[in-house]
């Protein structure tokens, strides 16, 4: 049975890394001693070692050790033998490209589908969807495919922002971009606001956190959804 925790962000304003959902992370990874961390998304170009150290510091607070996948001789074996995996945020295109380059996408899919706990934040959540076509990131590299891990039946738009009616900025809103996507694709999208996350248990998907999410089923079917089980059909 699939077990996923997919957060919009790792850090909310005024808070330390993962602090706002650390109690839920501890519950989610109950009985897990070591998590394999995937730092491939490299926010701001941070090194793998430095990024892993940030994750390790947070997980140490809940008595879980973290080992970066880049420290293994064989990343595919690292995934195959992992108790659990956490993928951090950053650039989704770079993350997916590196997963493909290291030939671990199918191994990761198989392990998660067999019940290995998987946690993602931002880009790490984006790759759980059907494709990465609804990420906010610049395409700084070109992955061999936009197809993601396809662990959930829709795409995620992390860091979803509502239009500010008082802003003088007249560029496209996040909703505009997602509607453009839906004019060419028929895969639904969930816009996750900061501080919100999805928890997946088998086929059940639950929205958690204090804020609503925006569910885009089609250009003509856009709704606000509250915390609780999601009907995404």
C-alpha positions in Angstrom: 0.0 0.0 0.0 1.4 3.4 -1.0 2.4 5.7 1.8 3.2 9.3 0.8 3.6 12.7 2.5 3.7 15.4 -0.1 4.2 19.0 1.2 4.0 22.2 -0.7 7.1 23.5 1.0 9.8 22.6 3.5 9.8 25.9 5.3 7.1 28.4 6.1 7.8 32.0 7.0 9.6 32.5 10.3 10.1 28.7 10.8 13.1 26.3 10.7 13.4 23.7 8.0 10.5 21.2 8.2 9.5 22.6 11.7 5.9 23.2 10.8 5.1 19.6 10.1 7.8 17.8 12.0 5.3 16.1 14.3 3.5 14.6 11.3 6.9 13.6 9.8 7.7 11.7 13.0 4.3 9.9 12.9 4.7 9.2 9.2 8.1 7.7 9.6 7.3 5.8 12.8 9.7 2.9 13.3 12.0 4.2 10.5 15.6 4.5 11.6 17.3 5.9 8.5 15.9 7.9 5.6 17.7 8.1 2.2 17.6 11.8 1.1 17.6 12.8 -2.5 19.2 16.3 -2.8 19.2 16.4 -6.6 16.9 19.5 -6.9 19.7 21.7 -5.4 17.8 24.9 -4.4 20.0 27.9 -5.2 22.6 25.6 -6.5 23.5 24.2 -3.0 25.8 21.3 -2.9 24.5 17.8 -2.2 26.5 17.6 1.0 25.2 21.0 2.3 21.6 20.2 1.4 21.8 16.8 3.1 23.2 18.4 6.2 20.1 20.7 6.4 17.8 17.7 6.1 19.8 15.7 8.6 19.7 18.5 11.2 15.8 18.5 11.0 15.4 14.7 11.2 17.8 14.5 14.1 15.1 16.2 16.2 12.9 13.2 15.7 15.7 10.7 16.1 15.9 9.6 12.5 19.3 9.6 10.6 19.6 10.8 7.1 22.0 9.6 4.4 22.3 11.4 1.1 21.9 9.2 -2.0 25.0 10.7 -3.5 27.1 9.1 -0.8 26.3 5.6 -2.1 28.4 3.9 -4.8 25.2 2.7 -6.5 22.1 5.0 -6.2 19.9 2.3 -7.6 20.9 -0.1 -4.9 20.5 2.7 -2.3 16.8 3.0 -3.3 16.3 -0.7 -3.5 17.6 -1.2 0.0 16.1 2.0 1.6 13.7 1.9 4.5 12.2 5.3 3.4 13.0 8.1 1.0 12.8 11.9 1.3 13.2 14.2 -1.7 13.8 17.8 -1.1 12.7 20.8 -3.1 14.6 23.0 -5.5 14.4 22.8 -9.3 12.0 20.1 -10.5 13.6 19.8 -14.0 17.0 19.2 -12.6 15.6 16.8 -10.1 13.8 14.7 -12.7 16.7 14.8 -15.1 19.1 13.5 -12.4 16.7 10.7 -11.4 16.6 9.6 -15.1 20.4 9.9 -15.5 20.9 7.7 -12.5 18.3 5.2 -13.7 16.4 5.1 -10.5 12.9 6.3 -11.5 11.5 2.8 -12.0 13.2 1.5 -8.9 11.8 4.4 -6.9 8.3 3.8 -8.3 8.4 0.1 -7.6 9.5 0.5 -4.0 6.9 3.2 -3.2 4.1 1.2 -4.8 5.1 -1.7 -2.6 4.8 0.4 0.5 8.1 2.1 1.2 7.3 5.5 2.8 8.1 8.4 0.6 8.1 12.1 1.6 8.6 15.1 -0.8 8.6 18.8 -0.4 8.1 21.2 -3.3 10.0 19.7 -6.2 10.1 16.4 -4.3 6.3 16.5 -4.2 5.9 17.6 -7.9 7.6 14.4 -9.1 4.9 12.3 -7.4 2.4 13.5 -9.9 1.8 12.4 -13.5 4.1 14.9 -15.1 6.1 18.0 -14.1 4.3 20.2 -16.5 2.7 22.3 -13.8 5.9 23.1 -11.8 6.7 26.8 -11.3 10.4 26.2 -12.0 12.5 27.5 -14.8 13.6 24.7 -17.2 17.3 25.1 -16.5 18.0 21.6 -17.9 16.0 19.3 -20.2 15.0 15.9 -18.7 14.5 13.1 -21.2 10.8 13.1 -20.4 8.3 15.3 -18.4 6.8 12.1 -17.1 7.1 11.9 -13.4 6.7 9.0 -10.9 2.9 8.9 -11.4 2.2 7.9 -7.8 -1.0 10.0 -7.7 -3.6 10.5 -10.4 -3.0 14.3 -10.8 -0.3 16.9 -10.9 0.8 19.1 -8.1 1.4 22.8 -8.2 3.5 23.5 -5.1 3.7 27.0 -3.6 0.3 27.9 -5.1 -0.3 31.6 -4.9 -3.7 33.4 -5.1 -3.8 36.6 -7.2 -3.4 39.8 -5.1 -6.3 42.1 -6.0 -4.3 45.1 -4.7 -1.2 44.4 -6.8 -0.3 46.5 -9.8 1.4 43.6 -11.4 -0.5 42.6 -14.5 1.4 39.4 -15.5 -0.2 36.0 -15.5 -1.4 34.6 -12.3 -0.7 31.0 -11.1 -4.3 30.1 -12.0 -3.9 31.5 -15.5 -0.9 29.3 -16.1 -2.7 26.2 -14.9 -5.7 27.0 -17.0 -3.3 27.3 -20.0 -2.0 23.9 -19.1 -5.5 22.4 -18.9 -6.3 23.7 -22.4 -3.7 21.3 -23.7 -3.8 18.5 -21.2 -6.5 16.5 -19.3 -4.6 15.6 -16.1 -6.1 17.5 -13.1 -4.0 19.7 -10.9 -4.0 20.5 -7.2 -2.6 23.9 -6.2 -1.1 23.4 -2.7 -0.8 26.6 -0.7 2.2 27.0 1.7 1.8 25.0 4.9 -0.4 22.4 3.2 0.4 18.8 2.4 -1.2 15.7 1.0 -1.0 12.3 2.8 -1.6 9.3 0.7 -2.5 5.9 2.1 -3.2 3.4 -0.7 -5.9 5.0 -2.9 -7.0 7.5 -0.2 -5.6 11.0 -0.5 -6.1 13.5 2.3 -5.4 17.2 2.3 -3.8 18.4 5.6 -2.9 21.7 7.1 -4.9 24.8 7.9 -5.5 26.1 4.4 -7.7 25.0 1.5 -6.2 23.8 -1.8 -7.3 24.6 -5.3 -8.5 21.7 -7.4 -8.4 22.2 -11.2 -10.3 19.3 -12.8 -10.8 21.2 -16.1 -10.8 24.8 -17.4 -14.5 24.9 -16.4 -14.3 23.0 -13.2 -12.1 24.7 -10.6 -13.0 24.4 -6.9 -11.7 25.1 -3.4 -11.2 22.0 -1.3 -11.0 21.8 2.5 -8.9 19.5 4.7 -9.9 15.9 4.5 -10.3 13.2 1.9 -10.1 14.4 -1.7 -12.5 13.5 -4.4 -10.3 14.1 -7.5 -12.5 12.5 -10.2 
